[in-house]
Each structure stands twice: as C-alpha cells, then as structure tokens.
Amino acid sequence: MDAANSLPTPPQGTRWGPSAGWRLSTGQALLACWLALVLLAAVRPLALPDEGRYGEVSRWMLLSGDWLVPRLNGLPFFHKPPLLHWLQAAAMALLGPTAWAGRLVPALAAGLMLGGLYAAARRLTGERLARPAAWMLATSPAFLLGGQYINHDMLVAAWIASAIWCFTLAFLLAPATADAAPHAGWARAGFVACALGLLTKGLIGVVLPGAVLFIWISVTRRWRQVPRLPWVSGVALFLAIAGPWFVLAAHRYPGQWAYMFGTQQFTRYTSGGFNNAQPWWFYMAGAALLLFPWPVLMLVRQRARTAGQPTSLGTADDRRTRETLWLCGIWLGTILLFFSVPRSKLVGYILPVMPPLALLCAAGWQRAVTRWPALTRWFVGLAAVPLLLSVGLTLGIGRLTAEKLNPGVAQALACQAGPNDPVYLARTGSYPYDLPFLAQTQRPLIVVQDWPKLRSSAGDSWARELMDAGDFEPAAAAALLPTPDALTRAATQPSRWLLTGPRAESDTHADALARMGWHATYEDPRWTLWQSAPEGPEAAQHESLPGCHQQGRHQRGP
C-alpha cells in the first residue's frame, strides 16, 4: 500500500496545513520562508564576536586578493578551512562588503538544507511526511535564526545533511536486493558534499556523515552493497575538490595541518581548557528549542490497530519509509552524542540534526492527527509560534548586540584617518572584532600588548588567536603585534592613530600618552581615539576610509 494514500485526509475546507488544499505550491511557500529569512538577516547589526571575526576575515580576503589564506588582522587564520570565506568574499564582491552580503551565504546554506530535506523525504517517505517536515524546519528558529548568522555552522550542517541524504538515496533507490549496486549518481553527489563539508569546517564534514551511515548500514544490513559504491570516481571527486587547498596551504605553511586538525579540532574536542563549557544535556535542550514546539510530537505513540489496518505512517509494508525513519533516529542520536562529549559547546554545532529531527516530528504529527483529526486545523497556528518567536528574537538580539558594537569610534576613525594611515590598538582585555569591518580599514590594526606575558597566560581568547596566527608569519607578526614601547615611536610620526579605552579608566595612562605626543580627537564611554603628530596641510584633503558615511565624510574630530 502506498504510504501517502494510507494517511488520513484532513477535513474539507482546511486551507493551510500539511495536507492537500494549499493555494501556494509547497515550493513557493518554502521560498517565501526563505525570503523571510533573507529579510530578517538585513534588520540587525553584527553579533560579536563571530560575525565580526568571520565577516572581517572574508572582507580581508576580498580586499587583499589573497584567496589562499584566510587572515585575521592580516595574519594567517587557520581555525577553519576557507570555503565560507571564499563564498562570502564572492558575495561581498557582488553586493559590497556589508553584513547582509555575508549573511547571504548561511541563508543559502539554510535553503539547501531545507530543500534537501523536502526533496529527499518526498522521494523516500512520500509527500505526507515531506511537507510537514519541511514546514516545521522552515518556520523554526534553527532555520530563521541559524540561517542568518555569519559563521561556519549552517554551511557545514547543510553539507553534512546533503551527504547523508545523497548516500541514503543511493542505497534506497537501488533495486531491493541485498547486493544491488547503489545508485552511482547519488553516491558521487555524496562524495562531493563530504568534500565541501571538509573544506568548510574540517574533519566533521566527513566524520559525522560517515558515522551516521556506518551505523545505519549496519542496522539495515546493507554491507554487501558497500563495495559496489563508485569508490574510484567518488574518491577522485572528493580529492579533486578538497585536496588542492590543503596541499597548497600545507606547502606554504608546513605546520598548518597539525594546527588545524590537531590543535583546533582534536585537542579542542578532547580538552576541557576551551571556552563555553556546558552540561551534558545542553544539546538535547538546544535541539528541542531550535525546532520548538514540534519535538513534543515524538512522544506520541501509535494507537493500537486491528489486523490488516495500515499504520498512520503507512509503513506496514513500506520498507523504504521504515529505513528512512531508522536513519533519522540514528542520525539524531549519533550527532547529539558526538557533540555532547566535549565540555565546550555552542548551540550552532547541533544544526546538522535539524533535518532528521524535523522528519521524526512530522511522523509524530501524522500519528497525532490519526488519533485526533481535529489537530489538523491547528497546524498553521503552531507553525506561526516559532516564526513569530524568531522575528522577536532577531529584533531583540539586535538591541542586545548593538550595545557591544563600536559604531561611534568606527565612524570617527573612518572619517578622520586616511586609507594608508597606521592604526594602533592598545586596549587590554578585548579586541574590537567589528571595528575594522565597520570602518572598512585598508590596513591591519597594529595591536599593542605585552605579548611575552600574554603568551604564557592567555587562554582561549582573542589574544591567543592573534598569537597563533602570528606564529605562521613571524615577520608580519613583529610589525603587527608590537610591545607598548612602539607607541613612543609612533607618537612622533604623522598620521598615526591610536585606539584605547576611555581616558576616565586610567588618568595616569592618558597623561602618559599625552606626554608622548598623542592628543585625543574622539571619546565615548568605551573608547578614545588619539592622533599622533599634527598632519601637514596636504593631509586635510585626504580620502577617508570607506566606512565613513557620506554625510560625515569630511567632518573632523574635535
């Protein structure tokens, strides 16, 4: 019996819901949700530190023309591979170096995740599960919030999901025999998705799909099909896509593999010395909230049925649907367990489980409406709850993050400094990730600190990021990461700028800077902008930094 036809039909007159009677096609409706995501991505400022950090790395890649090496403050930044920055730099080349242009990349990745869920579930389980699953994901905070955030999480989640779906389709669309050759085209697409995942965030782009599929193949007893995968062409595609960058980067920087795979992935996974320590249940709660309110439907059990009566999912004789739901359970459990092991946890890491969780929730929904048909009328209202919540959170988060941003001093710097003027930063305890992006600086900041002392004491912090980056290019680091005595020399040279905390924080420090020859040109509750020796008359007409707004382009500080 066909799985879709075995499901109950909603009451006549139902206008919106996971069943027949849509005025818009499912594709059009999901596109509307994606456009809502793009709109939400345009209405809030940068969120620190990630959006300032990764947005600036991508902007600098475009500005410098160095597409091989991601750079933070001009120094090699090998925490992650470069695919996100390639895509964001390309978006900024087309649309300008703005936060919205950078957010289009995770938004497109969210669209890929959503479209992949709907297309795969429709082929594997039928429209009756695919449609509500897609709607649950499309209106969720996972999609509407996670899809507008500038970092690697949504992009790698989309590649992980795509890889699992492609290999699953390769197995389940093959003839129903124990040793049938998997579908070669879908299998090759899976190898490509793994390569792109590796290029996005490293080993998890391969390890997580591999672990999920290994367990699923074992449970469904499909090992006889595995040797018949297109291994030669698939591995060749994988190496052709992912291999060149790793080879070139390692040739230029011999320690790059050890740092990226060893320190930033293996050590970060196994060690407890990194930030964001959370309890073991953090990701279970996070997954439930990211797909709120639908996970409660997974608690609904199938009502007892009489002999010969089909189940509400139509799986009595439908092996493909049954194996797909087994896959979703394995997918959900494996990745939840994997990320729950380390102490360091961030909610975005759990995005790869959203597609299987949505499909399991859709199965729970169908069981629920079989028992209580009137629930069908509540679907739109339930879907509106997370949608409205996501809109509210976007606006609220924007207000919270705005307090951490530095638009005032960025505007002052952009309008007073010239594109080639050196800018020094001598503020202890923080690094303004957003300031180079907002001011559109054309040169890296010269970050003044007691670096020998910080090397022995800095933990998982911005200072450690810059020191690690500087270790790959010691000569550049010597110029960009000097000790405080550099301020004395810089004060005697024209067209130098210095950023410190407010003078009220340390009158003694401010007096020392004034004696060196620095004089303040801008001050707000968080920052003071200082200028070195007076500029010559020819500098009065210099071109301001691109971050200077048009209305303030020729304004000078007090």
C-alpha positions as CSV (number, residue, x, y, z in Angstrom):
1,M,0.0,0.0,0.0
2,D,1.3,3.5,-0.9
3,A,2.5,5.4,2.3
4,A,0.8,8.6,1.3
5,N,-2.5,7.1,0.4
6,S,-2.7,5.3,3.8
7,L,-2.8,8.6,5.7
8,P,-6.0,10.3,6.7
9,T,-7.3,13.2,4.7
10,P,-7.8,16.5,6.6
11,P,-11.3,17.9,7.0
12,Q,-12.7,19.6,3.9
13,G,-12.1,23.4,3.9
14,T,-8.7,23.2,5.5
15,R,-6.9,26.0,3.8
16,W,-3.4,25.8,5.2
17,G,-1.7,22.7,6.7
18,P,0.5,19.8,6.0
19,S,-2.0,18.2,3.6
20,A,-4.0,18.9,0.5
21,G,-5.6,22.2,-0.2
22,W,-2.6,24.6,-0.4
23,R,-3.2,27.7,-2.5
24,L,0.6,28.1,-2.9
25,S,2.6,25.1,-4.0
26,T,4.9,23.7,-1.4
27,G,8.0,25.0,-3.2
28,Q,6.5,28.6,-3.4
29,A,5.6,28.5,0.3
30,L,9.1,27.4,1.3
31,L,10.6,30.0,-1.0
32,A,8.5,32.6,0.9
33,C,10.0,31.3,4.2
34,W,13.5,31.6,2.8
35,L,12.8,35.2,1.7
36,A,11.6,35.9,5.2
37,L,15.0,34.6,6.4
38,V,16.8,37.0,4.0
39,L,14.7,39.9,5.2
40,L,15.5,39.1,8.9
41,A,19.2,38.9,8.0
42,A,19.0,42.6,6.9
43,V,17.5,44.1,10.1
44,R,20.0,43.5,12.8
45,P,23.6,44.7,13.4
46,L,26.7,42.5,13.6
47,A,26.7,40.0,16.5
48,L,30.1,39.7,18.3
49,P,32.4,38.0,18.3
50,D,31.7,35.5,15.5
51,E,30.1,37.8,12.9
52,G,32.7,40.5,13.3
53,R,35.5,37.9,13.1
54,Y,34.3,35.9,10.2
55,G,32.9,38.8,8.3
56,E,36.2,40.6,8.6
57,V,38.2,37.6,7.5
58,S,36.1,37.4,4.4
59,R,36.3,41.1,3.7
60,W,40.0,41.0,4.1
61,M,40.3,38.1,1.6
62,L,38.5,40.2,-1.0
63,L,40.5,43.4,-0.1
64,S,43.9,41.7,-0.1
65,G,43.3,39.5,-3.1
66,D,44.8,36.5,-1.2
67,W,42.2,33.8,-1.8
68,L,44.5,31.0,-0.5
69,V,44.9,32.1,3.2
70,P,42.1,33.3,5.4
71,R,43.5,36.1,7.5
72,L,42.5,37.7,10.8
73,N,44.0,41.2,11.2
74,G,46.3,40.4,8.3
75,L,47.7,37.2,9.8
76,P,47.0,33.6,8.7
77,F,43.9,32.3,10.5
78,F,43.7,28.5,10.2
79,H,41.0,27.7,12.7
80,K,38.8,26.6,9.8
81,P,39.3,25.8,6.1
82,P,38.4,28.7,3.6
83,L,35.1,27.7,1.8
84,L,32.9,30.0,3.9
85,H,35.3,32.9,3.3
86,W,35.5,32.2,-0.5
87,L,31.7,32.3,-0.8
88,Q,31.3,35.4,1.5
89,A,34.1,37.3,-0.3
90,A,32.4,36.5,-3.6
91,A,29.1,37.8,-2.2
92,M,30.8,41.0,-1.0
93,A,32.4,41.4,-4.4
94,L,29.0,41.4,-6.0
95,L,27.0,43.3,-3.3
96,G,29.5,45.2,-1.3
97,P,31.3,44.5,2.0
98,T,28.3,44.5,4.2
99,A,27.0,42.2,6.9
100,W,23.9,41.4,4.8
101,A,26.1,40.3,1.9
102,G,28.0,37.9,4.2
103,R,24.7,36.6,5.7
104,L,23.5,35.5,2.2
105,V,25.9,32.6,2.4
106,P,24.5,30.9,5.5
107,A,21.0,31.9,4.2
108,L,21.7,30.0,1.0
109,A,23.0,27.1,3.0
110,A,19.8,27.1,5.1
111,G,17.9,27.0,1.8
112,L,20.0,24.0,0.7
113,M,19.2,22.2,4.0
114,L,15.5,22.9,3.7
115,G,15.3,21.9,0.0
116,G,17.3,18.8,0.6
117,L,15.0,17.7,3.4
118,Y,11.9,18.2,1.3
119,A,13.3,16.6,-1.8
120,A,14.8,13.6,0.0
121,A,11.9,13.0,2.3
122,R,9.5,13.2,-0.7
123,R,11.4,10.5,-2.6
124,L,11.9,8.3,0.5
125,T,8.7,8.7,2.6
126,G,6.1,10.4,0.4
127,E,4.6,13.9,0.4
128,R,2.6,13.4,3.6
129,L,5.7,13.3,5.7
130,A,7.9,15.6,3.5
131,R,5.5,18.5,3.5
132,P,5.0,18.9,7.3
133,A,8.7,18.2,7.9
134,A,9.7,21.0,5.6
135,W,7.2,23.4,7.1
136,M,8.4,22.6,10.6
137,L,12.0,23.3,9.6
138,A,11.2,26.4,7.5
139,T,9.3,28.2,10.4
140,S,11.8,27.1,13.1
141,P,14.4,29.2,15.0
142,A,17.0,26.7,13.5
143,F,16.2,28.0,10.0
144,L,15.2,31.6,10.6
145,L,17.9,32.4,13.2
146,G,20.7,29.9,12.4
147,G,20.4,30.7,8.7
148,Q,21.2,34.4,9.2
149,Y,24.4,34.1,11.3
150,I,27.8,34.6,9.8
151,N,29.8,31.6,10.9
152,H,30.6,28.1,9.6
153,D,27.8,26.2,11.4
154,M,24.9,26.4,8.9
155,L,27.1,25.8,5.9
156,V,28.7,22.7,7.3
157,A,25.4,21.5,8.6
158,A,23.9,21.8,5.1
159,W,26.8,19.7,3.6
160,I,26.6,17.1,6.3
161,A,22.8,16.7,5.7
162,S,23.3,16.7,1.9
163,A,26.0,14.0,2.2
164,I,23.7,11.7,4.3
165,W,20.7,12.2,2.1
166,C,22.7,11.6,-1.1
167,F,24.2,8.3,0.2
168,T,20.8,7.2,1.6
169,L,19.1,7.9,-1.7
170,A,21.9,5.9,-3.4
171,F,21.1,2.9,-1.3
172,L,17.4,3.1,-1.1
173,L,16.7,3.9,-4.7
174,A,18.7,0.8,-5.8
175,P,16.9,-2.5,-6.5
176,A,15.6,-4.1,-3.4
177,T,18.2,-6.9,-3.2
178,A,20.9,-7.4,-0.7
179,D,23.8,-6.9,-3.1
180,A,22.3,-4.4,-5.6
181,A,24.7,-1.7,-6.7
182,P,23.8,1.7,-5.1
183,H,22.7,4.5,-7.4
184,A,26.1,5.8,-8.7
185,G,25.0,9.4,-9.3
186,W,23.6,10.0,-5.8
187,A,26.7,8.3,-4.3
188,R,29.0,10.6,-6.2
189,A,27.0,13.6,-5.1
190,G,27.5,12.3,-1.5
191,F,31.3,12.3,-2.0
192,V,31.1,15.9,-3.3
193,A,29.1,17.0,-0.3
194,C,31.7,15.4,2.0
195,A,34.5,17.3,0.2
196,L,32.6,20.6,0.6
197,G,32.0,19.8,4.3
198,L,35.7,19.2,4.8
199,L,36.5,22.5,3.0
200,T,34.0,24.3,5.3
201,K,34.9,23.1,8.8
202,G,37.4,20.3,8.6
203,L,37.0,16.7,9.7
204,I,33.4,16.8,11.0
205,G,32.3,17.3,7.3
206,V,33.4,13.7,6.7
207,V,33.4,12.0,10.2
208,L,29.8,12.8,11.0
209,P,28.2,11.6,7.8
210,G,30.5,8.5,7.9
211,A,29.5,7.7,11.5
212,V,25.8,8.0,10.8
213,L,25.9,6.0,7.6
214,F,28.1,3.3,9.2
215,I,25.6,2.7,12.0
216,W,22.6,2.8,9.6
217,I,24.2,0.4,7.1
218,S,24.9,-2.0,10.0
219,V,21.4,-1.8,11.3
220,T,19.8,-2.3,7.9
221,R,22.3,-5.0,6.9
222,R,23.4,-3.3,3.7
223,W,27.1,-4.1,3.9
224,R,27.0,-6.2,0.8
225,Q,26.2,-3.1,-1.2
226,V,29.0,-1.0,0.1
227,P,31.8,-2.5,-2.1
228,R,29.6,-1.6,-5.1
229,L,29.7,2.1,-4.4
230,P,31.6,4.1,-7.1
231,W,34.6,4.3,-4.9
232,V,37.2,5.2,-7.6
233,S,35.2,8.1,-9.2
234,G,33.8,9.2,-5.8
235,V,37.2,9.4,-4.1
236,A,38.6,11.1,-7.1
237,L,35.9,13.8,-7.0
238,F,36.5,14.2,-3.2
239,L,40.3,14.6,-3.6
240,A,39.9,16.9,-6.7
241,I,37.6,19.3,-4.7
242,A,39.1,19.2,-1.2
243,G,42.7,18.3,-1.9
244,P,44.2,21.3,-3.6
245,W,43.7,23.8,-0.9
246,F,45.1,21.6,1.9
247,V,48.1,20.7,-0.2
248,L,48.9,24.3,-1.2
249,A,48.3,25.6,2.3
250,A,50.5,22.9,3.9
251,H,53.2,23.6,1.3
252,R,53.2,27.3,2.2
253,Y,52.8,26.8,6.0
254,P,54.3,23.4,7.0
255,G,52.6,23.4,10.4
256,Q,49.1,24.1,9.1
257,W,47.7,20.6,9.2
258,A,48.9,20.0,12.7
259,Y,47.4,23.2,13.9
260,M,44.1,22.9,12.1
261,F,43.4,19.2,12.6
262,G,45.4,18.7,15.8
263,T,45.0,21.9,18.0
264,Q,41.8,23.3,16.6
265,Q,39.9,20.1,16.1
266,F,41.2,17.1,18.0
267,T,42.5,19.0,21.0
268,R,39.5,21.3,21.2
269,Y,37.3,18.2,21.1
270,T,39.1,16.2,23.8
271,S,40.4,19.0,26.1
272,G,38.5,20.9,28.7
273,G,40.5,24.1,28.5
274,F,38.4,26.0,26.0
275,N,35.5,28.4,26.4
276,N,31.8,27.8,26.5
277,A,31.7,24.8,28.9
278,Q,28.1,23.5,29.2
279,P,26.4,20.5,30.8
280,W,25.9,17.1,29.0
281,W,22.2,17.8,28.3
282,F,22.9,21.1,26.6
283,Y,22.4,19.9,23.0
284,M,19.3,17.9,23.7
285,A,17.7,21.1,25.1
286,G,19.2,23.1,22.3
287,A,17.8,20.8,19.6
288,A,14.3,20.9,21.2
289,L,14.4,24.7,21.3
290,L,15.7,25.2,17.8
291,L,12.7,23.2,16.4
292,F,10.2,24.4,19.0
293,P,7.4,23.4,19.5
294,W,7.4,20.2,17.3
295,P,9.7,17.8,19.2
296,V,7.0,17.1,21.7
297,L,5.2,15.2,18.9
298,M,7.9,12.5,19.0
299,L,6.3,11.3,22.3
300,V,3.0,10.5,20.5
301,R,2.7,6.7,20.1
302,Q,0.8,4.7,17.5
303,R,-2.7,3.8,18.6
304,A,-3.4,0.1,18.7
305,R,-4.8,-1.2,15.3
306,T,-6.7,-4.2,14.2
307,A,-5.2,-6.8,11.9
308,G,-4.8,-5.6,8.3
309,Q,-5.2,-2.0,9.2
310,P,-2.3,0.2,7.9
311,T,-0.4,2.3,10.3
312,S,-0.7,6.1,10.3
313,L,2.6,6.3,8.5
314,G,1.9,3.7,6.0
315,T,5.0,1.7,7.0
316,A,3.4,-1.8,7.5
317,D,4.7,-2.8,4.0
318,D,6.9,0.2,3.2
319,R,10.5,-0.8,3.9
320,R,11.9,2.5,2.4
321,T,9.9,4.7,4.8
322,R,10.8,2.5,7.8
323,E,14.5,2.5,7.0
324,T,14.4,6.3,6.4
325,L,12.9,6.8,9.9
326,W,15.5,4.5,11.3
327,L,18.2,6.6,9.6
328,C,16.7,9.8,11.2
329,G,16.8,8.3,14.7
330,I,20.4,7.1,14.2
331,W,21.4,10.5,12.7
332,L,19.8,12.4,15.6
333,G,21.3,10.2,18.3
334,T,24.8,9.9,16.8
335,I,25.4,13.6,16.3
336,L,23.8,14.5,19.6
337,L,26.2,12.1,21.4
338,F,29.2,13.2,19.4
339,F,28.9,16.9,20.3
340,S,27.8,16.2,23.9
341,V,31.2,14.6,24.8
342,P,33.4,17.7,24.8
343,R,32.8,20.3,27.6
344,S,33.0,23.2,25.1
345,K,29.6,23.6,23.5
346,L,28.0,26.1,21.2
347,V,24.3,25.8,20.1
348,G,25.1,26.2,16.4
349,Y,27.1,22.9,16.4
350,I,23.8,21.0,16.7
351,L,22.3,22.3,13.4
352,P,23.1,19.1,11.5
353,V,20.4,17.2,13.4
354,M,17.6,19.6,12.3
355,P,16.6,17.7,9.1
356,P,16.2,14.3,10.8
357,L,14.5,15.8,13.8
358,A,12.0,17.6,11.6
359,L,11.2,14.4,9.8
360,L,10.7,12.5,13.0
361,C,8.5,15.2,14.3
362,A,6.5,15.0,11.1
363,A,6.0,11.3,11.7
364,G,4.8,12.2,15.2
365,W,2.4,14.8,13.8
366,Q,0.9,12.2,11.5
367,R,0.4,9.8,14.4
368,A,-1.2,12.6,16.4
369,V,-3.7,13.6,13.6
370,T,-4.6,10.0,13.1
371,R,-5.7,9.8,16.8
372,W,-7.1,13.4,16.9
373,P,-8.1,14.5,13.4
374,A,-9.1,18.0,14.7
375,L,-5.4,18.8,15.3
376,T,-5.0,19.4,11.5
377,R,-6.7,22.7,12.0
378,W,-4.0,23.8,14.5
379,F,-1.0,23.3,12.3
380,V,-0.8,26.8,10.9
381,G,-1.2,28.3,14.4
382,L,1.5,26.0,15.8
383,A,3.9,26.9,12.9
384,A,3.3,30.6,13.5
385,V,4.5,30.4,17.1
386,P,8.2,29.7,16.3
387,L,8.1,32.0,13.3
388,L,6.9,35.0,15.4
389,L,9.4,34.0,18.1
390,S,12.2,34.1,15.6
391,V,11.2,37.5,14.4
392,G,11.0,38.8,18.0
393,L,14.4,37.2,18.9
394,T,16.0,38.8,15.8
395,L,14.9,42.2,16.8
396,G,15.7,41.7,20.5
397,I,19.1,40.2,19.8
398,G,19.9,43.2,17.6
399,R,19.3,45.5,20.5
400,L,21.5,43.4,22.8
401,T,24.3,43.1,20.4
402,A,24.2,46.7,19.5
403,E,25.4,47.5,23.0
404,K,28.6,45.6,22.3
405,L,29.3,47.2,18.9
406,N,31.6,50.1,18.3
407,P,29.9,52.2,15.6
408,G,30.8,55.6,17.1
409,V,34.6,55.1,17.2
410,A,34.5,53.3,13.9
411,Q,32.8,56.2,12.3
412,A,35.2,58.7,13.9
413,L,38.2,56.6,12.7
414,A,36.8,56.1,9.2
415,C,36.2,59.9,8.8
416,Q,39.4,61.1,10.3
417,A,42.0,58.6,9.1
418,G,43.2,58.0,5.6
419,P,43.3,54.6,3.9
420,N,47.1,54.3,4.4
421,D,47.3,55.7,7.9
422,P,48.6,53.1,10.5
423,V,46.0,52.5,13.3
424,Y,47.3,51.2,16.7
425,L,45.2,49.4,19.3
426,A,46.2,49.5,22.9
427,R,43.2,48.4,24.9
428,T,43.7,45.5,27.3
429,G,41.1,42.8,27.8
430,S,39.2,43.0,24.4
431,Y,39.6,43.1,20.7
432,P,37.0,45.1,18.6
433,Y,36.2,42.4,16.0
434,D,33.6,44.7,14.4
435,L,35.7,47.9,14.1
436,P,37.8,47.0,11.0
437,F,34.6,45.8,9.3
438,L,32.6,48.9,10.2
439,A,35.3,51.4,9.4
440,Q,36.4,49.4,6.4
441,T,40.1,49.8,7.3
442,Q,42.5,49.2,4.5
443,R,45.4,48.0,6.7
444,P,45.6,45.6,9.6
445,L,45.4,47.1,13.1
446,I,48.7,47.3,15.0
447,V,47.8,45.6,18.2
448,V,50.0,46.8,21.1
449,Q,50.2,44.4,24.1
450,D,52.7,42.9,26.5
451,W,52.8,39.8,24.2
452,P,55.6,37.9,26.0
453,K,53.5,38.0,29.2
454,L,50.2,37.1,27.3
455,R,51.9,34.1,25.6
456,S,52.2,32.4,29.0
457,S,48.9,33.5,30.4
458,A,46.3,33.9,27.6
459,G,43.7,31.1,27.4
460,D,41.2,30.6,24.7
461,S,40.9,34.3,23.8
462,W,41.4,36.9,21.1
463,A,45.0,37.3,22.1
464,R,45.6,33.6,21.6
465,E,44.0,33.8,18.2
466,L,46.4,36.6,17.1
467,M,49.5,34.9,18.6
468,D,48.7,31.6,16.9
469,A,48.1,33.4,13.7
470,G,51.4,35.3,14.1
471,D,53.4,32.1,14.6
472,F,52.8,31.3,10.9
473,E,54.3,34.6,9.7
474,P,56.7,35.8,12.4
475,A,58.0,38.8,10.4
476,A,54.5,40.1,9.8
477,A,53.6,39.5,13.5
478,A,56.6,41.5,14.6
479,A,55.2,44.5,12.8
480,L,51.5,44.0,13.7
481,L,51.9,42.7,17.3
482,P,54.5,45.0,18.9
483,T,55.0,45.7,22.6
484,P,54.0,49.0,24.3
485,D,57.3,50.8,23.5
486,A,56.1,51.1,19.9
487,L,53.6,53.9,21.0
488,T,56.5,56.2,21.9
489,R,58.0,56.0,18.4
490,A,54.6,56.2,16.7
491,A,53.7,59.4,18.6
492,T,56.4,61.3,16.8
493,Q,55.3,60.3,13.3
494,P,52.5,62.0,11.4
495,S,49.2,60.4,10.5
496,R,49.2,57.7,13.2
497,W,46.0,56.8,15.1
498,L,45.6,55.1,18.4
499,L,42.6,53.4,20.0
500,T,42.4,53.0,23.8
501,G,39.8,52.7,26.4
502,P,38.2,55.9,27.8
503,R,40.5,58.3,29.5
504,A,38.4,58.1,32.7
505,E,39.5,54.5,33.1
506,S,43.1,55.4,33.7
507,D,44.1,59.1,34.0
508,T,47.7,58.1,34.5
509,H,47.8,56.2,31.2
510,A,46.1,59.1,29.4
511,D,48.6,61.5,30.8
512,A,51.4,59.3,29.7
513,L,50.0,59.2,26.2
514,A,49.6,63.0,26.1
515,R,53.3,63.4,27.2
516,M,54.4,61.1,24.3
517,G,52.6,63.5,21.9
518,W,49.3,61.8,21.4
519,H,46.2,64.0,21.5
520,A,42.6,62.8,21.7
521,T,40.2,63.5,18.8
522,Y,37.2,61.5,19.8
523,E,35.9,59.9,23.0
524,D,32.8,57.9,24.0
525,P,32.0,55.8,27.1
526,R,34.1,52.9,25.8
527,W,36.8,54.3,23.5
528,T,39.2,57.2,23.0
529,L,40.7,57.9,19.6
530,W,44.1,59.6,19.6
531,Q,46.1,61.2,16.8
532,S,49.9,61.5,16.7
533,A,51.9,64.5,15.5
534,P,49.9,67.1,13.5
535,E,49.4,66.3,9.9
536,G,50.7,68.6,7.1
537,P,48.3,70.8,5.2
538,E,48.2,68.4,2.3
539,A,46.6,65.8,4.5
540,A,43.5,67.9,5.2
541,Q,42.0,66.8,1.8
542,H,42.9,63.1,2.1
543,E,40.4,60.4,1.2
544,S,38.6,59.0,4.2
545,L,38.1,55.3,4.8
546,P,35.2,53.6,3.0
547,G,33.4,53.2,6.3
548,C,32.9,56.9,6.7
549,H,29.2,57.7,6.0
550,Q,28.6,60.2,3.2
551,Q,27.1,62.8,5.5
552,G,30.2,62.7,7.7
553,R,32.9,62.2,5.1
554,H,34.7,65.5,5.6
555,Q,34.0,66.0,9.3
556,R,37.0,66.1,11.6
557,G,37.1,65.2,15.2
558,P,37.2,67.8,18.0
